Structure formats: structure tokens, C-alpha cells
Amino acid sequence: MSLGYSAAPFVCFRFGRLMIRHFVFFTAKAGLDVERIRVGLSVLTAIPHANALEVAVNRKSDPISSEIDIVVYGEFQDDAALSAYKGHELYAEAIRLVRPLREVRLAADYNTSEATTFPVR
């Protein structure tokens, strides 16, 4: 019986290269200032080292977890690009603007070449 998927691993490519995906989740203090946080984080989109960068308000559509207010998602060519992004003056500016407004900041990065993209048996 076929399950309709290939057990062979598959590597994600974007712009013809392996990449790092970068996620950061924020909560606003007492649920306030969500828009101010979004605006403060929006300066990150002007940093040139990301292949893609998005700042969005969480839709809070998950029935189990709705604590996160803002999500930052980025795609980077490699560790050097991610480090250059974090070293940019606009990154420091975003921290200065957002840190006083946020309660929680959670970050996660992974290499797409190490991601599981098929059911593991």
C-alpha cells in the first residue's frame, strides 16, 4: 500500500541556495502596544541582508495557543547574512524601540537542509 509520499529526503532551496529560516515571536506587555511593536519591528525590513523578511500581527486562530502578538519571519542565505542582519544599526534601533513594549521574545533559527520534510518512520 502506498501512502502517497516519497520517503526520500528533500532539501529546501530558495533562490537556488540552502538557507536559514529565522522566527521571532513577541508578546506585548499586558496585550497593549501591539501596533507600536509592529511599527518598531518594521524597520527590520530595511536591512539588506535578508532574502525575505516579514513582520506580522498574529491572527490568533489556533485554538490551543494565542499568546503571541507579533511574528517576525526571515530567510537568510547563510550564517554570515544572519549575523550581518543582527549587527546592522537598524536591528539595534528596532531593539531600542520594542524592548520597553514587549513582555516575551522567543527566537528560533534552523537550516533548511536539516529540516524534516517527509514523515519519519
N, C-alpha and C positions, 0 to 999 in steps of 0.2 A: 504494500500500500504506500503510495507516495503522499507526502504531506504538503507538496506544492512549493517547497523551498529547497535551495541548494545548501548542503552542509559545508560547502567550501567557503572559507573566509573571504570577505570582500573589504577592500581598503577604500575609504572615502577620499575623493580628490576634489579639490575646488581650485579653479584656475590652474589645473594641471599639476598641483603640488599637494603634498600632505600638509596638514595644518593643525593648529591648536585651537580648540574651542574654549572660550572664556565666559563664564557666567558669574554674575554678582547679583545677589538678592538683598534688598533693603526693606526695612520697616521704618515708618515714620513714628516719632515719639507720640504716644497716645493717639495714633492714627491721624494726626494733624500734619499739615505742611507737605502732603504728597505732591502737590503741583510744584511747590518750591523745590523739592528734591528732584523732581523730573527736570525742571528747568536748569538747576545746578549741574546735574549729570549730563545734560545735553551738550555742554561744552566739550565733552569727550569725543563727540562725533567730528570735531575739527582736527583731531590728532591724526596725522597722516600714516601712521604705522600699521593700522588695521586694514585687512582686506574688506571687512564689513564690521559695522558697529551700530547697535540699536539700543535705544533707551525707551522703555515702555511701562505703562501702568499695568499692573497685574489685573487680569479680567476677573479673578477670584471666582472662577467657575468650578473649581474642584470641590466636591462635597466634603472632603476629609481635611483639607488644609487651605486656609485662606489668609494666613498671617502676613504673607509677603505683599508689600505695596508696590514696589518698583523692581524691574528686572533690567539688567544691562547684559547684553549678549554681544560678544565679539569673536571674530575669526582672525587668526594671525598665522603668517607664513611659517614662523618658527619661534624658538625661544628668544632670539635676538630681537625680533619685531615686537614681541610681547614686553620684553624688558625696555625697549626704546619707548614704547607707549607709556609704560608706568614711570619712566624717567622724564617724560615731557612736562613742560611748565603748565600746560592746561590740565594735566592729571592732578598736579598739586593744587591748582585753582579749584577743581571740582571737589577735592577733599576739603579745602577750606570752606567752600560754600555749603557742603552737605553734612559734614560731620556733626555740627551742632543740632541738626534737624533730625537725624536718624537715631533709631534705637539699636537695631541689629544690622550687621553687614556680614553676609556669608558669601564666600567666593569658592569657585571650583574651576579647574582647568583640566583638560585632557587632550591627549594626542589622538587624532582620528585614526591613525594607523594601529592604535591599541584598543579601539572600541569594538565591542561585540556587536556584530551586525547580522547575526543569524541565531536561531535557537541553539543553545548549548545542550549537548546530551551527556 
